[in-house]
């Protein structure tokens, strides 16, 4: 009743307005009332028009209404950018080389996704066609909300914003610059093509763009309000690992930084990063172990404002034991406690495995964050960077992102899920990936991609299609052109070695780089033929020998004596080595095909193998899942499941390549779901100190849902 009384009172007010103020005022007040009571944002009080500018005159208005100087999406879908408009005014004329001007707007709300920018060719409501855009999101950002710079939908950088912040995209002597509340935070590397029009695109119903002004006259410059506020330092985190320690922190605006550290308050050591960013990271290598170090940070923003942190102290870790955690395998049956009811902690939280005493850290909560499953890429490539301070994860539908070892987000990537990012072995913040027919290099610190090589002979390249990692020496990547031409690219030389059309020999399933930079090829067909089973090529793609008549899930590494070996499932071997007769994991020497059983298993286990190494460890990580009984989803689990539990099922197992030691590390607690990603596919860091596995813990909101979990393999209990 109160709701209707409110309506009647508004109608009465409108009637009085109609009598006293005329129909124009009635229309304006009616529109404002409808917007406010439809969950939208009311038209703000008119702002003063900046000198030299004018309010944008909108045209091609689609699924929007214009109330005063506020454009609001009121129709269409909240899942599509199907609403927008463009300005009748333009900056620069056709064919001109230089121009000046800007478009400016106010962000009324911070809970709706919308885009506004400048573009040369208006092409409908899609945000992907805006040449220079600001994307106001509804994602949290250290007490604020994320505003991204996107140019033709390619992510460039981001800042935080609050309701009523004012953004400007300026053309200054034909250079595009981005401002928030008068403070410059990004300069585009792309050159504009004139003329430019203001262009907008909106996602959710109710999204607004208010007080949009445009300056178009020649000679207009960008009046920047003086910025006298230094950056705010926060989120300091120290991650020690032996003699290497990573210090991470954030600033509330892009800033260059300097780190001072040493054994006393005089410090004595200085490091600097001269690329402005909001996420900052320093790696200290060679610290004396188990020693206290003083450190402090200075940050400088674009306006020259400097802030210096207080003195802080870190303690490097003591030397790491040569042993690993877990339980020696003695063929014992170990059933996990609370198997049907256990719930993992929140992101960054830890739990202790009930059977093995292992501490596990949760790295993701995909359902809470993205409504999407999260996993690492695969067992045979490492998601860890050089010093294990950054980890690649990916959402099923939301793409790659980087976290630290507590699950804290470091960066989101804008390339596709098929880009196969591979960390550098020499630079801790650098990785390689591919884009169409180009090999790319990306710096996380600089947030910048550069082209390493373009393969004009191919339309598209991969690194093996999801199986091959960067080489053990860190200098070679497998390049597959157009899904058939295979060869090695040497990073230090910047060129390809010999490649061949592998598909012309036979259909093949996967190719990986071996320890000595040879190429192992798994053919689609099994049998006695030359190009069936598993074959070996040298680094110039000359055929060396046939290794096996079959293939299986596998990874490459070295044996204790340095021999190249493949470690693989024995489930397809008709003549398995002793101990692996009923399935298991075996090593195969590539030089002569000699086989040795490393881990005996049973037929009902789904197996993955990870032997990632930088040449300095001799461990292999095996993950297995019982696909017939004890790993069923909770609503399908048989009542007598505990009686059916067997040794080494549903676990991560570490085994030395010489077979001298086998340790059981953790129950992964994953359950068999309908699609692929439910499998743990555990993987090692290159130095063998960390492992990641995926698990759904019986939580099944989608058919292949998982999250990612971290195990520190150097911990001792």
Number of C-alpha atoms within 10 A of each C-alpha: 6 7 7 9 10 11 13 12 11 15 13 12 14 19 14 13 16 15 11 11 12 12 13 11 14 19 14 13 18 14 17 19 17 13 18 13 10 13 10 19 19 19 24 15 9 11 11 7 13 13 9 14 18 16 18 22 15 19 13 15 18 19 18 23 17 17 17 15 20 21 24 26 28 21 15 17 15 18 11 15 22 21 30 29 23 26 22 12 19 23 24 22 14 12 9 11 12 16 23 21 26 28 25 24 22 22 20 22 22 23 16 18 23 27 28 29 28 30 26 20 15 20 13 20 24 21 29 16 20 28 23 30 29 25 24 26 20 16 15 14 14 13 10 16 20 20 26 20 24 23 22 15 18 16 17 17 18 22 22 21 24 15 13 15 16 19 23 25 27 28 26 17 15 19 16 21 19 21 18 20 15 17 20 22 21 21 14 15 10 12 11 20 18 20 18 27 25 30 30 30 29 35 25 22 23 23 27 29 23 24 25 27 23 28 26 23 16 13 13 19 17 18 10 12 10 9 15 12 13 20 24 16 18 13 11 12 15 19 20 22 20 17 17 19 22 18 18 19 16 22 23 20 24 24 28 22 25 16 20 18 22 17 14 12 15 11 16 11 11 13 13 14 17 12 13 21 25 22 21 22 20 20 18 15 13 10 18 16 17 15 12 16 18 17 24 18 20 18 26 21 25 18 15 15 14 18 17 17 14 9 13 13 16 18 17 22 19 14 12 15 10 6 10 19 22 24 18 17 18 11 10 11 13 18 18 19 11 9 17 14 10 12 12 16 14 14 18 18 13 18 14 12 17 16 17 19 16 23 21 22 24 23 29 28 21 21 15 10 11 13 16 20 29 31 28 26 24 22 27 24 26 28 26 28 22 21 22 20 25 26 23 23 22 23 22 18 13 18 17 25 18 20 19 20 21 20 23 14 16 19 18 17 18 15 16 13 16 16 22 24 26 25 27 20 20 14 12 20 22 22 22 21 21 25 17 15 19 20 22 19 21 20 15 22 20 16 18 12 15 12 14 16 17 15 15 10 9 15 12 16 25 25 28 22 18 19 20 27 25 23 25 22 14 17 18 22 25 27 26 24 23 16 19 20 16 26 26 26 21 16 14 9 10 12 12 18 16 13 20 16 16 20 13 10 12 15 15 20 14 17 27 27 28 25 21 16 21 20 26 24 23 27 25 16 18 16 13 12 10 17 24 23 22 26 23 24 19 18 21 17 19 14 14 14 17 22 24 22 21 21 25 17 20 24 26 27 28 26 21 14 9 12 14 20 24 25 30 26 26 30 25 15 16 10 10 19 20 13 16 22 18 14 24 25 26 26 29 21 17 22 14 12 15 13 19 20 23 25 22 18 24 17 14 16 19 23 26 27 28 29 31 28 24 19 15 11 19 21 26 24 26 28 27 25 28 23 17 14 19 25 24 19 19 17 8 11 15 14 7 10 12 14 9 10 18 17 17 26 25 27 22 27 26 26 22 17 24 16 16 8 13 21 19 24 25 26 25 25 21 25 28 27 21 12 11 10 24 24 26 32 27 31 32 28 24 25 18 23 17 18 22 27 25 29 26 26 23 24 18 18 13 14 15 22 29 33 29 25 27 23 22 18 20 16 16 14 10
